[in-house]
Amino acid sequence: MLRVPLEHKATFATIGFVEAVASLLGFVGAAKLPGIVLPLLGQTILIWQVLLAAVVLKKKLGAAQLLGVSMVLAGVCLAAWPADPLMASPLAGVHPVYPAIYVFSMLLPAVDTVLKEKVFREARAKLGTDLPLWVMNSAASCLQALFVALLLPVTLSVRGMGLADLPDYAARGWACFRGLTPSCGSNCSGAPLLPLCYVALNLAFNVAALDLIRQAGNVAMSLIMSSVVPITIFCFTLPWPFLPPSPPLGKWFGLGTATLMMGLLLFNGPLLLPALVRRMQAWTEPTSNSAGALATGPNLDDDGPTLSGLRGKLLASAGVVGGLVVLAGGSLLLRNQISGFINHFIELVEAWGFLGYGAYILVYAGLEILALPAIPLTMTAGAIFGLVPGTCVVSIAATIASTVAFLIARYVARDRVQQYAKSHPKFADGLTSVDLGSYVLGSWLGMLPGTAAYVAAGTYGKELLEGGSISLEGAGWKAAVALGFSVLALGYVGRLASKAVAEYEAEEADKPNN
């Protein structure tokens, strides 16, 4: 597999070159454009990719797929339409050459994705398997870095600098990266945390995009990227730190988003639905191969964890501690921006009324079903809604999420769960045969004390970020109520657990011995 870049030297060199030139042109154009129009102009890559796919890859798109592409572009335009029809265009006062440069720069990433898909196809045909992402990403990134260095004189000339100015420019950049104020007076607050976060997110994005190109192709990748344009535009309207304020959302934002999503479904529907059905069937129906793979996987002995398990726990603990340190440092560094961000959402919820509570419940439940961490969402609810309303919102959302997960495990993936539990006995400790009503009530009571604690942490944390003091008025009765709920939850959940164990033992005793 490592020979693939050597066998496609010209192709990989072209990939590195177009990525370097695209970065240069993109920076030149974006520097003179308002941020809210960048996602809109960026969708011109879809037109380039459709043309290149037809010319280079000999792909033939059907009428439905071409209509889907047109709907995606129309949806993006509607979503980006200004809120005030009398308001000047976001491009007012901008020289036409800069939008043209940015649009032309989208041609180069289109060439890049087409070439990468071509390499993935040829490697799959020759090797009989997919080319690992790290091979493509490493080779392309190294060549891109090489061409960026070779294009450095051009980059400096665009900024009105010469090679003699490079050492001083690099020294000022290094000072800014360390969070110091360089001689040019630039605002470098947030460094190095913000640059490192950007690098990490950009790396994750590139790997995900490569995998999408490998599995679905360049046009599908561009269409899926287009689906996040309304979210991007919405995010630009929020009071993010280090960004200037943007105009409000237009009245066609909702219609544009719906049109965009319909276009995506129209393009991907004929291919996505059969693949999704096959994937769900393969996941929910265990096979002998999957059972064997599960049986040979790592597990825990009865006498205690293995060395690898202990090492994994230590690494996980170090990761948690490191994450908390980064979170605390970032919160302290950006406390004013975080406070303004939370206040913006408080105003948004107040404007939406009960719809704001319902929207947060749906988002929270959906993310929890996907097994994302709950603590940040729970604390955020405390900061936005307050102690009592936040506890109610999170309690309802968490109960909905646990109920949906319960139904999935019991009915949709029942056979898969049972097969996995046979080869992983400790996994069976989390299974239950109680009825749905008892499970819902037990889950609600069991999660309520912890929910209240984390919501309270978010509420009091917001007060601290705003420079206020925490009031201890009524702390006694609040602690008494929390303790009472904890005792009630422990008793009820314990009774449910005992009942489930007794039923399981009775079922096992009734089974005939083989």
Secondary structure, 3 states (H helix, E strand, C coil): CCHHHHHCHHHHHHHHHHHHHHHHHHHHHHCCCCHHHHHHHHCHHHHHHHHHHHHCCCCCCCHHHHHHHHHHHHHHHHHCCCCCCCCCCCCCCCCCHHHHHHHHHCHHHHHHHHHHHHHHHHHHHHHCCCCCHHHHHHHHHHHHHHHHHHCHHHHHHHCCCCHHHHHHHHHHHHHHHCCCCCCCCCCCCCCCHHHHHHHHHHHHHHHHHHHHHHHHCHHHHHHHHHCCHHHHHHHHCCCCCCCCCCCCCCCCHHHHHHHHHHHHHHHHHHHHHHHHHHHHHHHHCCCHHHHHHHHCCCCCECCECCHHHHHHHHHHHHHHHHHHHHHHHHHHHCHHHHHHHHHHHHHHHHHHCHHHHHHHHHHHHHHHHCCCCCHHHHHHHHHHHCHHHHHHHHHHHHHHHHHHHHHHHHHHCHHHHHHHHHHCHHHHHHCCCCCHHHHHHHHHHHHHHHHHHHHHHHHHHHHHHCCCCCCCCCHHHHHHHHHHHHHHHHHHHHHHHHHHHHHHHHHHHHCCCC
